[in-house]
C-alpha cells in the first residue's frame, strides 16, 4: 500500500488485526496491531522508555501489539521513535478501513501520582494534533522527551485522527506514562464497535425517491414493522459497514 509516508507493506490481515512493514534508509519496522485484543505487547525499538510507553498503550487500550524496529540509533533516537509512531498510526488506519460502525470519539483522564493527563480523540479520518505536555527535563532513560510530543503528532497524522492531549506533573516519567495511558483509554473507546450505530439503518425503513417507492422496499418495511411491533426490543443482525459509511463523517 502506498501512503504519504511511503510504501507500507501489508503482510497479514484478519478482521480487525493487521501486520505491516515499512523500510526506509533509516529504519526497518514490522508491526502487528489487533484492536480486539487483551493487551498483550511485545515491543523492541531499541529505546527502552519508548518500549515502556508503547507497552502501556497496548495494555490499557486492550490492543495486541507487536513491534520490531531497528534504526540508526548511532545517529540519535529521532528516526526510530518517529517512524514507529508513523507505522503504528498507519496500521490503525489500515485496520479501521472505512471507519464505519465504530464509536469514533473517545476521551479519558488518567492520573499517575502527582501527574494527570487527558486525551480526547476522533478517529474519523481528520488528522490533527494538539499536544501540551510540559516536561521539565531533557530525557527519560534514553528517550529525548521532546520526541514524546513528536511521536504523538506523527501517530495522529498517520492514523487520520484528531488528538488533543494535555497534562501536568512534576515527574517527567509519570507525565509521559499518564499521557500514553490516557491515549490508550480514549483510543479503546473510539475504536469500539457501536451496536446502535451499526443497527440504526435497519430501523429507518425503505429509502423513498422523490417520485415513488419500490414495491420491494414497501414489502420489506411492512415485514419489519410486523416483526418489531412488540414492546420488546428486537434482536437484529448488524448492518454492513459499507452501508454505514456516510454515518461516520
Rosetta blueprint (number, residue, H / E / L):
1 X L
2 X E
3 X E
4 X L
5 X L
6 X E
7 X E
8 X L
9 X E
10 X E
11 X E
12 X E
13 X E
14 X L
15 X L
16 X L
17 X E
18 X E
19 X E
20 X E
21 X E
22 X E
23 X E
24 X L
25 X L
26 X L
27 X E
28 X E
29 X E
30 X E
31 X E
32 X E
33 X E
34 X E
35 X L
36 X L
37 X L
38 X L
39 X L
40 X L
41 X E
42 X E
43 X E
44 X E
45 X L
46 X L
47 X L
48 X H
49 X H
50 X H
51 X H
52 X H
53 X H
54 X H
55 X H
56 X H
57 X H
58 X H
59 X H
60 X H
61 X H
62 X L
63 X L
64 X E
65 X E
66 X E
67 X E
68 X E
69 X E
70 X E
71 X E
72 X L
73 X L
74 X L
75 X L
76 X L
77 X L
78 X H
79 X H
80 X H
81 X H
82 X H
83 X H
84 X H
85 X H
86 X H
87 X H
88 X H
89 X H
90 X H
91 X H
92 X H
93 X H
94 X H
95 X H
96 X H
97 X L
98 X L
99 X L
100 X L
101 X L
102 X E
103 X L
104 X L
105 X E
106 X E
107 X E
108 X E
109 X E
110 X E
111 X E
112 X E
113 X L
114 X L
115 X E
116 X E
117 X E
118 X E
119 X E
120 X E
121 X E
122 X E
123 X L
124 X L
125 X L
126 X L
127 X L
128 X E
129 X E
130 X E
131 X E
132 X E
133 X E
134 X L
135 X L
136 X L
137 X L
138 X L
139 X E
140 X E
141 X L
142 X L
143 X E
144 X E
145 X L
146 X H
147 X H
148 X H
149 X H
150 X H
151 X H
152 X H
153 X H
154 X H
155 X H
156 X H
157 X H
158 X H
159 X H
160 X L
161 X L
162 X E
163 X E
164 X E
165 X E
166 X E
167 X E
168 X E
169 X L
170 X L
171 X L
172 X H
173 X H
174 X H
175 X H
176 X H
177 X H
178 X H
179 X H
180 X H
181 X H
182 X H
183 X H
184 X H
185 X H
186 X H
187 X H
188 X H
189 X H
190 X H
191 X H
192 X L
193 X E
194 X L
195 X H
196 X H
197 X H
198 X H
199 X H
200 X H
201 X H
202 X H
203 X H
204 X L
205 X L
206 X L
207 X L
208 X L
209 X L
210 X L
211 X L
212 X L
213 X L
214 X L
215 X H
216 X H
217 X H
218 X H
219 X H
220 X H
221 X H
222 X H
223 X H
224 X H
225 X H
226 X H
227 X H
228 X L
229 X L
230 X L
231 X L
232 X L
233 X L
234 X L
235 X L
236 X L
237 X L
238 X L
239 X L
240 X L
241 X L
242 X H
243 X H
244 X H
245 X H
246 X H
247 X H
248 X H
249 X L
